[in-house]
Amino acid sequence: TLSYTSPSIAGTTLQIAYAGKNDGQQVNDKSTSGLAGGEMTGAGMDVVIDSSQDFGFFAPQVFVGYSETEHDDKGVAGGDAKKNRQEGVIGATVAVGPIKAGWQRSLEYTGINQGDTNVFGYKNTSWGVSFKVNDDLSVSYAEFESIKGSVAHQNTGGPRPTTSVESIQAAYTMGGVGLKVAFNDLDNGTYTVGTGSDAEHTLVMLSLAF
């Protein structure tokens, strides 16, 4: 993998990365790299522009990124040939005093649209806001929505399967003690309509530092 990060100009940087074989697989110690079926993917390239500004009480950050991974046509029987996988993301955060908010939208095109069962892409949207009550306590709220696009739904014009998550969180520290609590509500967890894929979770984490 080759990567380059430009010098910061007015708080803005450009990052470029290139991988000759992009299979998204990390390598463990004393093991081989690669992914089963990894011959289906080729080179990959990422480009990210990140701009962070600080105007004292107002500190915005904006970022945009694009990624493309080559697909070959091996294993395709009929239908359209596989296209390159493409992904894009844009987002922003802004901090004003004790309040920080953020929004992000990402799109993924899988490059696979040969049959009705194929998923050709996803559209993901998330946003959140946090409030720092004091040096010890902070609270936050966030939402996430993911829409799955399949060839079947594109052909019929029906509603696309959607998964969504809502989360309320709080964090408190006192000396060497840290307590974090999260209440999560999942709707259509497997892009399946109905209560069978819904879930509610409460997470509690306690940490002690000596």
Secondary structure as GFF3:
##gff-version 3
##sequence-region A 1 210
A	DSSP	beta_strand	2	5	.	.	.	ID=ss1
A	DSSP	beta_strand	12	19	.	.	.	ID=ss2
A	DSSP	three_ten_helix	38	40	.	.	.	ID=ss3
A	DSSP	beta_strand	41	52	.	.	.	ID=ss4
A	DSSP	beta_strand	58	71	.	.	.	ID=ss5
A	DSSP	beta_strand	85	96	.	.	.	ID=ss6
A	DSSP	beta_strand	99	109	.	.	.	ID=ss7
A	DSSP	beta_strand	119	132	.	.	.	ID=ss8
A	DSSP	beta_strand	137	150	.	.	.	ID=ss9
A	DSSP	alpha_helix	151	156	.	.	.	ID=ss10
A	DSSP	beta_strand	162	174	.	.	.	ID=ss11
A	DSSP	beta_strand	177	187	.	.	.	ID=ss12
A	DSSP	three_ten_helix	195	197	.	.	.	ID=ss13
A	DSSP	beta_strand	199	208	.	.	.	ID=ss14
###
